[in-house]
Amino acid sequence: MAALFGVRKAAPRLGGGAAVIECSSRPPKKVMSHHMKTYPRKTQPWNIKRRPTVYALLPPLSLEWTVVSSDANASDAIVPPPTPQPATE
């Protein structure tokens, strides 16, 4: 009989119609294991000590803006803008 490459035989059936389960010899990695294995490593000395960029804080919202709750049943759906506090120096 000639060898057939790339052709799979149908799974043999057992008495009650149950198929035989074949286990994979090389199961795929779980998501986090794959991420940890393929994550780009920092190898250069200038890059190892490099930290994320620190940005300045955003300015506070102006008094013209109001905060609206996403809950329609809330009694405080519209929050009034904060009253400006007098500067104490």
PyMOL Python script that loads the backbone (N, CA, C, O; Angstrom):
from pymol import cmd

cmd.read_pdbstr("""\
ATOM      1  N   MET A   1       0.845  -1.177   0.000  1.00  0.00           N
ATOM      2  CA  MET A   1       0.000   0.000   0.000  1.00  0.00           C
ATOM      3  C   MET A   1       0.887   1.236   0.000  1.00  0.00           C
ATOM      4  O   MET A   1       1.852   1.297   0.762  1.00  0.00           O
ATOM      5  N   ALA A   2       0.586   2.209  -0.828  1.00  0.00           N
ATOM      6  CA  ALA A   2       1.386   3.426  -0.929  1.00  0.00           C
ATOM      7  C   ALA A   2       1.103   4.333   0.269  1.00  0.00           C
ATOM      8  O   ALA A   2      -0.024   4.383   0.761  1.00  0.00           O
ATOM      9  N   ALA A   3       2.135   5.054   0.739  1.00  0.00           N
ATOM     10  CA  ALA A   3       1.961   5.971   1.865  1.00  0.00           C
ATOM     11  C   ALA A   3       1.247   7.238   1.395  1.00  0.00           C
ATOM     12  O   ALA A   3       1.592   7.814   0.363  1.00  0.00           O
ATOM     13  N   LEU A   4       0.267   7.651   2.152  1.00  0.00           N
ATOM     14  CA  LEU A   4      -0.484   8.867   1.824  1.00  0.00           C
ATOM     15  C   LEU A   4      -0.086   9.956   2.812  1.00  0.00           C
ATOM     16  O   LEU A   4      -0.422   9.875   3.993  1.00  0.00           O
ATOM     17  N   PHE A   5       0.621  10.964   2.341  1.00  0.00           N
ATOM     18  CA  PHE A   5       1.053  12.044   3.213  1.00  0.00           C
ATOM     19  C   PHE A   5       0.001  13.143   3.220  1.00  0.00           C
ATOM     20  O   PHE A   5      -0.527  13.508   2.170  1.00  0.00           O
ATOM     21  N   GLY A   6      -0.303  13.669   4.394  1.00  0.00           N
ATOM     22  CA  GLY A   6      -1.259  14.752   4.517  1.00  0.00           C
ATOM     23  C   GLY A   6      -2.700  14.297   4.508  1.00  0.00           C
ATOM     24  O   GLY A   6      -3.604  15.131   4.558  1.00  0.00           O
ATOM     25  N   VAL A   7      -2.944  12.998   4.447  1.00  0.00           N
ATOM     26  CA  VAL A   7      -4.313  12.490   4.447  1.00  0.00           C
ATOM     27  C   VAL A   7      -4.558  11.837   5.799  1.00  0.00           C
ATOM     28  O   VAL A   7      -3.795  10.973   6.230  1.00  0.00           O
ATOM     29  N   ARG A   8      -5.643  12.264   6.473  1.00  0.00           N
ATOM     30  CA  ARG A   8      -5.960  11.706   7.781  1.00  0.00           C
ATOM     31  C   ARG A   8      -7.037  10.645   7.631  1.00  0.00           C
ATOM     32  O   ARG A   8      -7.941  10.761   6.803  1.00  0.00           O
ATOM     33  N   LYS A   9      -6.921   9.640   8.428  1.00  0.00           N
ATOM     34  CA  LYS A   9      -7.955   8.610   8.457  1.00  0.00           C
ATOM     35  C   LYS A   9      -9.087   9.111   9.357  1.00  0.00           C
ATOM     36  O   LYS A   9      -8.851   9.925  10.250  1.00  0.00           O
ATOM     37  N   ALA A  10     -10.272   8.647   9.136  1.00  0.00           N
ATOM     38  CA  ALA A  10     -11.397   8.975  10.002  1.00  0.00           C
ATOM     39  C   ALA A  10     -11.163   8.338  11.362  1.00  0.00           C
ATOM     40  O   ALA A  10     -10.563   7.267  11.454  1.00  0.00           O
ATOM     41  N   ALA A  11     -11.635   8.995  12.421  1.00  0.00           N
ATOM     42  CA  ALA A  11     -11.463   8.466  13.768  1.00  0.00           C
ATOM     43  C   ALA A  11     -12.235   7.168  13.896  1.00  0.00           C
ATOM     44  O   ALA A  11     -13.402   7.103  13.509  1.00  0.00           O
ATOM     45  N   PRO A  12     -11.605   6.135  14.432  1.00  0.00           N
ATOM     46  CA  PRO A  12     -12.309   4.855  14.576  1.00  0.00           C
ATOM     47  C   PRO A  12     -13.463   4.988  15.558  1.00  0.00           C
ATOM     48  O   PRO A  12     -13.356   5.693  16.562  1.00  0.00           O
ATOM     49  N   ARG A  13     -14.554   4.315  15.269  1.00  0.00           N
ATOM     50  CA  ARG A  13     -15.746   4.365  16.119  1.00  0.00           C
ATOM     51  C   ARG A  13     -15.737   3.161  17.053  1.00  0.00           C
ATOM     52  O   ARG A  13     -15.349   2.055  16.677  1.00  0.00           O
ATOM     53  N   LEU A  14     -16.173   3.410  18.268  1.00  0.00           N
ATOM     54  CA  LEU A  14     -16.323   2.329  19.232  1.00  0.00           C
ATOM     55  C   LEU A  14     -17.790   1.916  19.275  1.00  0.00           C
ATOM     56  O   LEU A  14     -18.626   2.511  18.595  1.00  0.00           O
ATOM     57  N   GLY A  15     -18.093   0.923  20.052  1.00  0.00           N
ATOM     58  CA  GLY A  15     -19.418   0.321  20.111  1.00  0.00           C
ATOM     59  C   GLY A  15     -20.593   1.282  20.135  1.00  0.00           C
ATOM     60  O   GLY A  15     -21.496   1.132  19.312  1.00  0.00           O
ATOM     61  N   GLY A  16     -20.634   2.256  21.027  1.00  0.00           N
ATOM     62  CA  GLY A  16     -21.801   3.111  21.176  1.00  0.00           C
ATOM     63  C   GLY A  16     -21.773   4.342  20.293  1.00  0.00           C
ATOM     64  O   GLY A  16     -22.539   5.274  20.535  1.00  0.00           O
ATOM     65  N   GLY A  17     -20.932   4.384  19.288  1.00  0.00           N
ATOM     66  CA  GLY A  17     -20.861   5.539  18.408  1.00  0.00           C
ATOM     67  C   GLY A  17     -19.940   6.636  18.935  1.00  0.00           C
ATOM     68  O   GLY A  17     -19.887   7.722  18.357  1.00  0.00           O
ATOM     69  N   ALA A  18     -19.208   6.370  20.029  1.00  0.00           N
ATOM     70  CA  ALA A  18     -18.303   7.366  20.598  1.00  0.00           C
ATOM     71  C   ALA A  18     -16.996   7.369  19.818  1.00  0.00           C
ATOM     72  O   ALA A  18     -16.468   6.310  19.480  1.00  0.00           O
ATOM     73  N   ALA A  19     -16.477   8.556  19.533  1.00  0.00           N
ATOM     74  CA  ALA A  19     -15.217   8.682  18.814  1.00  0.00           C
ATOM     75  C   ALA A  19     -14.051   8.591  19.794  1.00  0.00           C
ATOM     76  O   ALA A  19     -14.196   8.932  20.968  1.00  0.00           O
ATOM     77  N   VAL A  20     -12.923   8.142  19.324  1.00  0.00           N
ATOM     78  CA  VAL A  20     -11.719   8.057  20.130  1.00  0.00           C
ATOM     79  C   VAL A  20     -11.087   9.444  20.171  1.00  0.00           C
ATOM     80  O   VAL A  20     -10.916  10.073  19.127  1.00  0.00           O
ATOM     81  N   ILE A  21     -10.743   9.926  21.348  1.00  0.00           N
ATOM     82  CA  ILE A  21     -10.141  11.247  21.501  1.00  0.00           C
ATOM     83  C   ILE A  21      -8.638  11.111  21.414  1.00  0.00           C
ATOM     84  O   ILE A  21      -8.033  10.330  22.149  1.00  0.00           O
ATOM     85  N   GLU A  22      -8.033  11.872  20.514  1.00  0.00           N
ATOM     86  CA  GLU A  22      -6.584  11.870  20.384  1.00  0.00           C
ATOM     87  C   GLU A  22      -6.041  13.139  21.021  1.00  0.00           C
ATOM     88  O   GLU A  22      -6.538  14.231  20.749  1.00  0.00           O
ATOM     89  N   CYS A  23      -5.026  13.004  21.865  1.00  0.00           N
ATOM     90  CA  CYS A  23      -4.428  14.154  22.523  1.00  0.00           C
ATOM     91  C   CYS A  23      -3.358  14.764  21.627  1.00  0.00           C
ATOM     92  O   CYS A  23      -2.672  14.062  20.883  1.00  0.00           O
ATOM     93  N   SER A  24      -3.234  16.060  21.711  1.00  0.00           N
ATOM     94  CA  SER A  24      -2.223  16.748  20.924  1.00  0.00           C
ATOM     95  C   SER A  24      -0.852  16.524  21.557  1.00  0.00           C
ATOM     96  O   SER A  24      -0.712  16.573  22.779  1.00  0.00           O
ATOM     97  N   SER A  25       0.143  16.280  20.735  1.00  0.00           N
ATOM     98  CA  SER A  25       1.486  16.093  21.276  1.00  0.00           C
ATOM     99  C   SER A  25       2.122  17.444  21.613  1.00  0.00           C
ATOM    100  O   SER A  25       3.034  17.508  22.437  1.00  0.00           O
ATOM    101  N   ARG A  26       1.648  18.523  20.981  1.00  0.00           N
ATOM    102  CA  ARG A  26       2.157  19.867  21.264  1.00  0.00           C
ATOM    103  C   ARG A  26       0.978  20.814  21.484  1.00  0.00           C
ATOM    104  O   ARG A  26       0.577  21.518  20.557  1.00  0.00           O
ATOM    105  N   PRO A  27       0.423  20.845  22.683  1.00  0.00           N
ATOM    106  CA  PRO A  27      -0.722  21.725  22.919  1.00  0.00           C
ATOM    107  C   PRO A  27      -0.304  23.194  22.854  1.00  0.00           C
ATOM    108  O   PRO A  27       0.833  23.522  23.195  1.00  0.00           O
ATOM    109  N   PRO A  28      -1.195  24.076  22.426  1.00  0.00           N
ATOM    110  CA  PRO A  28      -0.847  25.495  22.349  1.00  0.00           C
ATOM    111  C   PRO A  28      -0.676  26.099  23.738  1.00  0.00           C
ATOM    112  O   PRO A  28      -1.270  25.637  24.713  1.00  0.00           O
ATOM    113  N   LYS A  29       0.152  27.145  23.806  1.00  0.00           N
ATOM    114  CA  LYS A  29       0.366  27.823  25.078  1.00  0.00           C
ATOM    115  C   LYS A  29      -0.885  28.582  25.476  1.00  0.00           C
ATOM    116  O   LYS A  29      -1.659  29.010  24.620  1.00  0.00           O
ATOM    117  N   LYS A  30      -1.083  28.748  26.773  1.00  0.00           N
ATOM    118  CA  LYS A  30      -2.164  29.583  27.262  1.00  0.00           C
ATOM    119  C   LYS A  30      -1.805  31.034  26.944  1.00  0.00           C
ATOM    120  O   LYS A  30      -0.653  31.329  26.625  1.00  0.00           O
ATOM    121  N   VAL A  31      -2.752  31.917  27.027  1.00  0.00           N
ATOM    122  CA  VAL A  31      -2.547  33.295  26.568  1.00  0.00           C
ATOM    123  C   VAL A  31      -1.425  33.991  27.327  1.00  0.00           C
ATOM    124  O   VAL A  31      -0.545  34.582  26.702  1.00  0.00           O
ATOM    125  N   MET A  32      -1.431  33.939  28.652  1.00  0.00           N
ATOM    126  CA  MET A  32      -0.420  34.661  29.424  1.00  0.00           C
ATOM    127  C   MET A  32       0.960  34.029  29.260  1.00  0.00           C
ATOM    128  O   MET A  32       1.965  34.739  29.228  1.00  0.00           O
ATOM    129  N   SER A  33       1.017  32.712  29.157  1.00  0.00           N
ATOM    130  CA  SER A  33       2.304  32.048  28.942  1.00  0.00           C
ATOM    131  C   SER A  33       2.905  32.471  27.611  1.00  0.00           C
ATOM    132  O   SER A  33       4.106  32.723  27.512  1.00  0.00           O
ATOM    133  N   HIS A  34       2.060  32.547  26.591  1.00  0.00           N
ATOM    134  CA  HIS A  34       2.547  32.984  25.280  1.00  0.00           C
ATOM    135  C   HIS A  34       3.017  34.432  25.339  1.00  0.00           C
ATOM    136  O   HIS A  34       4.045  34.773  24.754  1.00  0.00           O
ATOM    137  N   HIS A  35       2.273  35.287  26.040  1.00  0.00           N
ATOM    138  CA  HIS A  35       2.654  36.705  26.146  1.00  0.00           C
ATOM    139  C   HIS A  35       4.003  36.847  26.846  1.00  0.00           C
ATOM    140  O   HIS A  35       4.855  37.617  26.402  1.00  0.00           O
ATOM    141  N   MET A  36       4.201  36.105  27.941  1.00  0.00           N
ATOM    142  CA  MET A  36       5.455  36.218  28.683  1.00  0.00           C
ATOM    143  C   MET A  36       6.632  35.694  27.853  1.00  0.00           C
ATOM    144  O   MET A  36       7.740  36.221  27.963  1.00  0.00           O
ATOM    145  N   LYS A  37       6.412  34.675  27.031  1.00  0.00           N
ATOM    146  CA  LYS A  37       7.492  34.111  26.239  1.00  0.00           C
ATOM    147  C   LYS A  37       7.876  35.008  25.078  1.00  0.00           C
ATOM    148  O   LYS A  37       9.055  35.110  24.740  1.00  0.00           O
ATOM    149  N   THR A  38       6.888  35.667  24.455  1.00  0.00           N
ATOM    150  CA  THR A  38       7.153  36.452  23.251  1.00  0.00           C
ATOM    151  C   THR A  38       7.262  37.946  23.516  1.00  0.00           C
ATOM    152  O   THR A  38       7.373  38.719  22.564  1.00  0.00           O
ATOM    153  N   TYR A  39       7.234  38.384  24.776  1.00  0.00           N
ATOM    154  CA  TYR A  39       7.330  39.806  25.111  1.00  0.00           C
ATOM    155  C   TYR A  39       8.727  40.313  24.765  1.00  0.00           C
ATOM    156  O   TYR A  39       9.715  39.665  25.111  1.00  0.00           O
ATOM    157  N   PRO A  40       8.830  41.459  24.089  1.00  0.00           N
ATOM    158  CA  PRO A  40      10.176  41.956  23.738  1.00  0.00           C
ATOM    159  C   PRO A  40      10.952  42.368  24.987  1.00  0.00           C
ATOM    160  O   PRO A  40      10.468  43.167  25.789  1.00  0.00           O
ATOM    161  N   ARG A  41      12.124  41.837  25.143  1.00  0.00           N
ATOM    162  CA  ARG A  41      12.956  42.111  26.319  1.00  0.00           C
ATOM    163  C   ARG A  41      13.854  43.322  26.079  1.00  0.00           C
ATOM    164  O   ARG A  41      14.308  43.560  24.959  1.00  0.00           O
ATOM    165  N   LYS A  42      14.103  44.079  27.141  1.00  0.00           N
ATOM    166  CA  LYS A  42      15.024  45.202  27.053  1.00  0.00           C
ATOM    167  C   LYS A  42      16.431  44.668  27.331  1.00  0.00           C
ATOM    168  O   LYS A  42      16.722  44.201  28.432  1.00  0.00           O
ATOM    169  N   THR A  43      17.287  44.744  26.332  1.00  0.00           N
ATOM    170  CA  THR A  43      18.641  44.213  26.495  1.00  0.00           C
ATOM    171  C   THR A  43      19.705  45.303  26.483  1.00  0.00           C
ATOM    172  O   THR A  43      20.798  45.104  27.014  1.00  0.00           O
ATOM    173  N   GLN A  44      19.404  46.445  25.888  1.00  0.00           N
ATOM    174  CA  GLN A  44      20.390  47.524  25.816  1.00  0.00           C
ATOM    175  C   GLN A  44      20.443  48.274  27.149  1.00  0.00           C
ATOM    176  O   GLN A  44      19.398  48.520  27.753  1.00  0.00           O
ATOM    177  N   PRO A  45      21.650  48.647  27.625  1.00  0.00           N
ATOM    178  CA  PRO A  45      21.754  49.348  28.913  1.00  0.00           C
ATOM    179  C   PRO A  45      20.971  50.666  28.943  1.00  0.00           C
ATOM    180  O   PRO A  45      20.395  51.010  29.975  1.00  0.00           O
ATOM    181  N   TRP A  46      20.939  51.403  27.837  1.00  0.00           N
ATOM    182  CA  TRP A  46      20.212  52.672  27.821  1.00  0.00           C
ATOM    183  C   TRP A  46      18.712  52.447  27.880  1.00  0.00           C
ATOM    184  O   TRP A  46      17.965  53.335  28.290  1.00  0.00           O
ATOM    185  N   ASN A  47      18.270  51.278  27.475  1.00  0.00           N
ATOM    186  CA  ASN A  47      16.846  51.004  27.420  1.00  0.00           C
ATOM    187  C   ASN A  47      16.321  50.351  28.702  1.00  0.00           C
ATOM    188  O   ASN A  47      15.137  50.467  29.019  1.00  0.00           O
ATOM    189  N   ILE A  48      17.207  49.661  29.440  1.00  0.00           N
ATOM    190  CA  ILE A  48      16.776  48.953  30.643  1.00  0.00           C
ATOM    191  C   ILE A  48      16.287  49.927  31.704  1.00  0.00           C
ATOM    192  O   ILE A  48      15.276  49.673  32.359  1.00  0.00           O
ATOM    193  N   LYS A  49      16.993  51.038  31.880  1.00  0.00           N
ATOM    194  CA  LYS A  49      16.636  51.997  32.927  1.00  0.00           C
ATOM    195  C   LYS A  49      15.615  53.028  32.462  1.00  0.00           C
ATOM    196  O   LYS A  49      15.219  53.897  33.238  1.00  0.00           O
ATOM    197  N   ARG A  50      15.185  52.942  31.209  1.00  0.00           N
ATOM    198  CA  ARG A  50      14.233  53.917  30.687  1.00  0.00           C
ATOM    199  C   ARG A  50      12.856  53.667  31.286  1.00  0.00           C
ATOM    200  O   ARG A  50      12.402  52.525  31.344  1.00  0.00           O
ATOM    201  N   ARG A  51      12.196  54.718  31.728  1.00  0.00           N
ATOM    202  CA  ARG A  51      10.877  54.633  32.349  1.00  0.00           C
ATOM    203  C   ARG A  51       9.835  55.275  31.442  1.00  0.00           C
ATOM    204  O   ARG A  51      10.189  56.014  30.524  1.00  0.00           O
ATOM    205  N   PRO A  52       8.561  55.004  31.684  1.00  0.00           N
ATOM    206  CA  PRO A  52       7.514  55.645  30.883  1.00  0.00           C
ATOM    207  C   PRO A  52       7.526  57.161  31.047  1.00  0.00           C
ATOM    208  O   PRO A  52       7.953  57.678  32.080  1.00  0.00           O
ATOM    209  N   THR A  53       7.059  57.862  30.029  1.00  0.00           N
ATOM    210  CA  THR A  53       7.025  59.314  30.055  1.00  0.00           C
ATOM    211  C   THR A  53       6.037  59.795  31.103  1.00  0.00           C
ATOM    212  O   THR A  53       4.927  59.274  31.208  1.00  0.00           O
ATOM    213  N   VAL A  54       6.449  60.798  31.883  1.00  0.00           N
ATOM    214  CA  VAL A  54       5.572  61.388  32.888  1.00  0.00           C
ATOM    215  C   VAL A  54       5.043  62.699  32.317  1.00  0.00           C
ATOM    216  O   VAL A  54       5.806  63.619  32.024  1.00  0.00           O
ATOM    217  N   TYR A  55       3.730  62.766  32.165  1.00  0.00           N
ATOM    218  CA  TYR A  55       3.097  63.950  31.608  1.00  0.00           C
ATOM    219  C   TYR A  55       2.556  64.832  32.723  1.00  0.00           C
ATOM    220  O   TYR A  55       2.272  64.349  33.819  1.00  0.00           O
ATOM    221  N   ALA A  56       2.412  66.137  32.443  1.00  0.00           N
ATOM    222  CA  ALA A  56       1.840  67.073  33.407  1.00  0.00           C
ATOM    223  C   ALA A  56       0.362  66.756  33.594  1.00  0.00           C
ATOM    224  O   ALA A  56      -0.294  66.241  32.689  1.00  0.00           O
ATOM    225  N   LEU A  57      -0.156  67.074  34.789  1.00  0.00           N
ATOM    226  CA  LEU A  57      -1.559  66.813  35.055  1.00  0.00           C
ATOM    227  C   LEU A  57      -2.438  67.716  34.202  1.00  0.00           C
ATOM    228  O   LEU A  57      -2.048  68.827  33.842  1.00  0.00           O
ATOM    229  N   LEU A  58      -3.629  67.221  33.885  1.00  0.00           N
ATOM    230  CA  LEU A  58      -4.566  68.017  33.101  1.00  0.00           C
ATOM    231  C   LEU A  58      -5.139  69.134  33.961  1.00  0.00           C
ATOM    232  O   LEU A  58      -5.317  68.952  35.165  1.00  0.00           O
ATOM    233  N   PRO A  59      -5.430  70.278  33.369  1.00  0.00           N
ATOM    234  CA  PRO A  59      -6.026  71.367  34.156  1.00  0.00           C
ATOM    235  C   PRO A  59      -7.445  70.977  34.585  1.00  0.00           C
ATOM    236  O   PRO A  59      -8.079  70.147  33.934  1.00  0.00           O
ATOM    237  N   PRO A  60      -7.947  71.568  35.672  1.00  0.00           N
ATOM    238  CA  PRO A  60      -9.300  71.235  36.111  1.00  0.00           C
ATOM    239  C   PRO A  60     -10.338  71.720  35.102  1.00  0.00           C
ATOM    240  O   PRO A  60     -10.090  72.662  34.350  1.00  0.00           O
ATOM    241  N   LEU A  61     -11.504  71.069  35.093  1.00  0.00           N
ATOM    242  CA  LEU A  61     -12.568  71.470  34.179  1.00  0.00           C
ATOM    243  C   LEU A  61     -13.087  72.853  34.541  1.00  0.00           C
ATOM    244  O   LEU A  61     -13.100  73.239  35.710  1.00  0.00           O
ATOM    245  N   SER A  62     -13.518  73.596  33.521  1.00  0.00           N
ATOM    246  CA  SER A  62     -14.065  74.922  33.775  1.00  0.00           C
ATOM    247  C   SER A  62     -15.432  74.784  34.426  1.00  0.00           C
ATOM    248  O   SER A  62     -16.003  73.694  34.439  1.00  0.00           O
ATOM    249  N   LEU A  63     -15.964  75.875  34.965  1.00  0.00           N
ATOM    250  CA  LEU A  63     -17.240  75.842  35.654  1.00  0.00           C
ATOM    251  C   LEU A  63     -18.407  75.684  34.686  1.00  0.00           C
ATOM    252  O   LEU A  63     -19.531  75.440  35.125  1.00  0.00           O
ATOM    253  N   GLU A  64     -18.173  75.816  33.394  1.00  0.00           N
ATOM    254  CA  GLU A  64     -19.237  75.676  32.409  1.00  0.00           C
ATOM    255  C   GLU A  64     -19.639  74.219  32.209  1.00  0.00           C
ATOM    256  O   GLU A  64     -20.728  73.952  31.699  1.00  0.00           O
ATOM    257  N   TRP A  65     -18.790  73.274  32.596  1.00  0.00           N
ATOM    258  CA  TRP A  65     -19.059  71.861  32.396  1.00  0.00           C
ATOM    259  C   TRP A  65     -19.803  71.313  33.602  1.00  0.00           C
ATOM    260  O   TRP A  65     -19.578  71.750  34.730  1.00  0.00           O
ATOM    261  N   THR A  66     -20.704  70.341  33.356  1.00  0.00           N
ATOM    262  CA  THR A  66     -21.400  69.652  34.439  1.00  0.00           C
ATOM    263  C   THR A  66     -21.191  68.146  34.267  1.00  0.00           C
ATOM    264  O   THR A  66     -20.980  67.659  33.157  1.00  0.00           O
ATOM    265  N   VAL A  67     -21.251  67.431  35.370  1.00  0.00           N
ATOM    266  CA  VAL A  67     -21.083  65.994  35.354  1.00  0.00           C
ATOM    267  C   VAL A  67     -22.469  65.365  35.358  1.00  0.00           C
ATOM    268  O   VAL A  67     -23.299  65.699  36.204  1.00  0.00           O
ATOM    269  N   VAL A  68     -22.726  64.456  34.418  1.00  0.00           N
ATOM    270  CA  VAL A  68     -24.018  63.794  34.320  1.00  0.00           C
ATOM    271  C   VAL A  68     -23.816  62.318  34.612  1.00  0.00           C
ATOM    272  O   VAL A  68     -22.929  61.679  34.046  1.00  0.00           O
ATOM    273  N   SER A  69     -24.641  61.781  35.497  1.00  0.00           N
ATOM    274  CA  SER A  69     -24.548  60.378  35.860  1.00  0.00           C
ATOM    275  C   SER A  69     -25.129  59.519  34.742  1.00  0.00           C
ATOM    276  O   SER A  69     -26.055  59.945  34.052  1.00  0.00           O
ATOM    277  N   SER A  70     -24.596  58.322  34.558  1.00  0.00           N
ATOM    278  CA  SER A  70     -25.112  57.422  33.533  1.00  0.00           C
ATOM    279  C   SER A  70     -26.375  56.708  34.000  1.00  0.00           C
ATOM    280  O   SER A  70     -27.077  56.110  33.185  1.00  0.00           O
ATOM    281  N   ASP A  71     -26.677  56.758  35.297  1.00  0.00           N
ATOM    282  CA  ASP A  71     -27.863  56.127  35.851  1.00  0.00           C
ATOM    283  C   ASP A  71     -29.038  57.092  35.729  1.00  0.00           C
ATOM    284  O   ASP A  71     -29.032  58.150  36.358  1.00  0.00           O
ATOM    285  N   ALA A  72     -30.050  56.743  34.927  1.00  0.00           N
ATOM    286  CA  ALA A  72     -31.176  57.635  34.677  1.00  0.00           C
ATOM    287  C   ALA A  72     -32.086  57.749  35.892  1.00  0.00           C
ATOM    288  O   ALA A  72     -32.798  58.744  36.019  1.00  0.00           O
ATOM    289  N   ASN A  73     -32.090  56.768  36.791  1.00  0.00           N
ATOM    290  CA  ASN A  73     -32.982  56.778  37.943  1.00  0.00           C
ATOM    291  C   ASN A  73     -32.384  57.500  39.146  1.00  0.00           C
ATOM    292  O   ASN A  73     -33.062  57.659  40.162  1.00  0.00           O
ATOM    293  N   ALA A  74     -31.163  57.929  39.057  1.00  0.00           N
ATOM    294  CA  ALA A  74     -30.518  58.571  40.194  1.00  0.00           C
ATOM    295  C   ALA A  74     -31.109  59.956  40.412  1.00  0.00           C
ATOM    296  O   ALA A  74     -31.364  60.696  39.461  1.00  0.00           O
ATOM    297  N   SER A  75     -31.324  60.294  41.684  1.00  0.00           N
ATOM    298  CA  SER A  75     -31.897  61.605  41.987  1.00  0.00           C
ATOM    299  C   SER A  75     -30.889  62.722  41.746  1.00  0.00           C
ATOM    300  O   SER A  75     -31.275  63.864  41.496  1.00  0.00           O
ATOM    301  N   ASP A  76     -29.624  62.406  41.817  1.00  0.00           N
ATOM    302  CA  ASP A  76     -28.589  63.418  41.591  1.00  0.00           C
ATOM    303  C   ASP A  76     -27.984  63.225  40.207  1.00  0.00           C
ATOM    304  O   ASP A  76     -26.763  63.175  40.057  1.00  0.00           O
ATOM    305  N   ALA A  77     -28.852  63.117  39.186  1.00  0.00           N
ATOM    306  CA  ALA A  77     -28.381  62.860  37.832  1.00  0.00           C
ATOM    307  C   ALA A  77     -27.510  64.001  37.328  1.00  0.00           C
ATOM    308  O   ALA A  77     -26.506  63.767  36.654  1.00  0.00           O
ATOM    309  N   ILE A  78     -27.887  65.231  37.651  1.00  0.00           N
ATOM    310  CA  ILE A  78     -27.071  66.377  37.231  1.00  0.00           C
ATOM    311  C   ILE A  78     -26.461  66.984  38.476  1.00  0.00           C
ATOM    312  O   ILE A  78     -27.170  67.455  39.366  1.00  0.00           O
ATOM    313  N   VAL A  79     -25.178  66.969  38.531  1.00  0.00           N
ATOM    314  CA  VAL A  79     -24.445  67.503  39.675  1.00  0.00           C
ATOM    315  C   VAL A  79     -24.093  68.946  39.355  1.00  0.00           C
ATOM    316  O   VAL A  79     -23.492  69.214  38.316  1.00  0.00           O
ATOM    317  N   PRO A  80     -24.454  69.877  40.223  1.00  0.00           N
ATOM    318  CA  PRO A  80     -24.107  71.273  39.940  1.00  0.00           C
ATOM    319  C   PRO A  80     -22.596  71.467  39.990  1.00  0.00           C
ATOM    320  O   PRO A  80     -21.898  70.734  40.690  1.00  0.00           O
ATOM    321  N   PRO A  81     -22.093  72.446  39.254  1.00  0.00           N
ATOM    322  CA  PRO A  81     -20.652  72.679  39.274  1.00  0.00           C
ATOM    323  C   PRO A  81     -20.213  73.141  40.667  1.00  0.00           C
ATOM    324  O   PRO A  81     -20.994  73.748  41.400  1.00  0.00           O
ATOM    325  N   PRO A  82     -18.970  72.852  41.021  1.00  0.00           N
ATOM    326  CA  PRO A  82     -18.502  73.253  42.360  1.00  0.00           C
ATOM    327  C   PRO A  82     -18.411  74.760  42.463  1.00  0.00           C
ATOM    328  O   PRO A  82     -18.087  75.457  41.501  1.00  0.00           O
ATOM    329  N   THR A  83     -18.708  75.245  43.667  1.00  0.00           N
ATOM    330  CA  THR A  83     -18.607  76.688  43.882  1.00  0.00           C
ATOM    331  C   THR A  83     -17.150  77.050  44.100  1.00  0.00           C
ATOM    332  O   THR A  83     -16.438  76.345  44.815  1.00  0.00           O
ATOM    333  N   PRO A  84     -16.705  78.125  43.503  1.00  0.00           N
ATOM    334  CA  PRO A  84     -15.297  78.500  43.691  1.00  0.00           C
ATOM    335  C   PRO A  84     -15.044  78.936  45.127  1.00  0.00           C
ATOM    336  O   PRO A  84     -15.827  79.691  45.704  1.00  0.00           O
ATOM    337  N   GLN A  85     -13.947  78.457  45.697  1.00  0.00           N
ATOM    338  CA  GLN A  85     -13.563  78.794  47.051  1.00  0.00           C
ATOM    339  C   GLN A  85     -12.683  80.031  47.032  1.00  0.00           C
ATOM    340  O   GLN A  85     -11.823  80.154  46.161  1.00  0.00           O
ATOM    341  N   PRO A  86     -12.876  80.955  47.977  1.00  0.00           N
ATOM    342  CA  PRO A  86     -11.995  82.135  48.002  1.00  0.00           C
ATOM    343  C   PRO A  86     -10.583  81.708  48.377  1.00  0.00           C
ATOM    344  O   PRO A  86     -10.374  80.836  49.221  1.00  0.00           O
ATOM    345  N   ALA A  87      -9.640  82.342  47.733  1.00  0.00           N
ATOM    346  CA  ALA A  87      -8.239  82.027  48.008  1.00  0.00           C
ATOM    347  C   ALA A  87      -7.847  82.590  49.371  1.00  0.00           C
ATOM    348  O   ALA A  87      -8.077  83.764  49.664  1.00  0.00           O
ATOM    349  N   THR A  88      -7.246  81.725  50.204  1.00  0.00           N
ATOM    350  CA  THR A  88      -6.771  82.175  51.531  1.00  0.00           C
ATOM    351  C   THR A  88      -5.265  82.111  51.525  1.00  0.00           C
ATOM    352  O   THR A  88      -4.662  81.053  51.349  1.00  0.00           O
ATOM    353  N   GLU A  89      -4.689  83.243  51.718  1.00  0.00           N
ATOM    354  CA  GLU A  89      -3.216  83.290  51.748  1.00  0.00           C
ATOM    355  C   GLU A  89      -2.726  84.029  52.939  1.00  0.00           C
ATOM    356  O   GLU A  89      -1.518  84.167  53.127  1.00  0.00           O
TER     357      GLU A  89
END
""", "prot")
cmd.dss("prot")
cmd.show_as("cartoon", "prot")
cmd.util.cbc("prot")
cmd.orient("prot")
